[in-house]
Amino acid sequence: MRGLFARSFAIAFVGFSLFFGIEFFLEWRNADYPGAKEMSWAGTNNGKLVDVLSPMARAYNNLLAMLITMIGLAIPLTANMHTPKLIDMFLRDKINRFVLTFIAFGAAHVLWVDWLIGPEFAPMWAVTLAVYMALLGWAVLIPYFFYVVRFIDPSRLVIRLRDSASEIVEQVANRKADPIDAQQVLGTRVGQIGTIIIKSLDRGDRDVSAEGAWALKVLLDNYDKHKSRMPREWFVVDRADFVGFSDEALEMLSEARTWYEMKCLQQLEHGFLRALHGPTDTVSVFSDAVRVIGCRFDERHDEQSLRLSIRFFNNFLREAIKSRNLRAVYDVFHQYRKLARQIVDRPELLREIGKHFTYYAGMARTYGMVFAPQLALFDLGFVTRRAYERASPAAPDLLKEVLALPHRTGDDVHSMAVKAKLILGGFFVGHKLDAEAEAVRKNLRDVDANELDRAETELLAADRTFFEVTDRQLNLEYVPPERREPLQHFCQSLQTQ
């Protein structure tokens, strides 16, 4: 943004100089190239110099008043809408300091030169400098106006806070900042990004909330470059850093060395909670961000941070179920499934995720969300298939979790749950996993033959694209052509048992 201001100012200054220079040259040529003495009032009528500088002083005053009025209105209003940190950021910005100081100095300088001029004294160097400074001040006006407007853009605020936080981390890693003081400042910066996210959601500003969520992801990416070089004191936190945390929670956070990750993920959770009761279509912004962050942790082999992201997914599911927001549950299960696919080579975590799916499916059933457990079954079935494809040691345990999810309540058969298990059974037949296929058959023994026939027919006829517009868009019941024959064989085996 500063580069854009510099380019705009350079263009304006060159434009002013060329226009005024050409105008002067043409008039000078028409006057037959007079000398400096013929063009000056100095020594002839010094009072005329005062008459020239007086309007210039008034123009300076008007310019300064206009800038102060604009800043005095725009900055506090915008700070109230987004974050109070904006005021401090504005005052610390070098360009803001330079322009306001330059305009104020120019106005004072013109008055000073006016006072210096006397009947027998014409300070021509000072007069010339005042004129050129006035031209420079007016040239900077338009670029600076646009600079201020861009400065208060919430998207730019997010970038500034993100860059400021990254700079603090780098300073601590390079031993140029005290880690304890930096913790407090950094926690404030991250919290201010969270505040912008929440206030943006309150106004329905989806773009800024998404930019804030992604900025937190970028912060964690940048932090990973320096985490191994951070001093030991950096990872120790106390009650001031996390108000409300128990002593045990603070101790575990210090041991896991994940306080910074916790801070960033907490802001995403705050945004998620606000989205649940506001613009619900933005829920996916936060679940997707946590999923991407978790995948990055996996790529870096940061076990503790990866486990933390999984815990936040569980928080998301709990809150979505408590609010009975089916769209949010649908989205979080989907993102959770994608994370599980990424970490399919981590059997311990896969087993934990399988248990979490089962737990929250049961919780959704308790809250009367009949459709949510069936979604969980489809997604957990997907994770189970991937685990078997990769020969993961966690695959049998995931299968047990899938089969533990009910496909009926009394006499009411849940058709989607039956279909999810049929798809899984067809997968086992296609991969010649006879024992696993037999386990699914036994699990489906209590389903009526007519219900099985109907489920098979609908699965084989399902289109790849769902007939409504959804976040996933892929039809959960869609079976690829190469997997349809094994599915048919599995369904036929159910009829003959």
Secondary structure as UniProt FT lines:
FT   HELIX           2..30
FT   TURN            31..32
FT   HELIX           36..39
FT   TURN            42..44
FT   HELIX           46..81
FT   HELIX           85..92
FT   HELIX           94..116
FT   TURN            119..120
FT   HELIX           124..151
FT   HELIX           154..173
FT   TURN            174..175
FT   HELIX           179..202
FT   TURN            203..204
FT   HELIX           206..224
FT   TURN            225..226
FT   HELIX           227..229
FT   HELIX           232..235
FT   TURN            239..241
FT   TURN            243..244
FT   HELIX           247..256
FT   HELIX           259..276
FT   HELIX           280..282
FT   HELIX           283..299
FT   TURN            300..301
FT   HELIX           303..322
FT   TURN            323..324
FT   HELIX           326..342
FT   TURN            343..345
FT   HELIX           347..366
FT   TURN            367..368
FT   HELIX           371..389
FT   TURN            390..391
FT   TURN            393..394
FT   HELIX           395..404
FT   STRAND          408..409
FT   TURN            410..411
FT   STRAND          412..413
FT   HELIX           415..430
FT   TURN            431..432
FT   HELIX           434..443
FT   TURN            444..446
FT   HELIX           449..461
FT   TURN            476..477
FT   HELIX           481..483
FT   HELIX           484..496
//
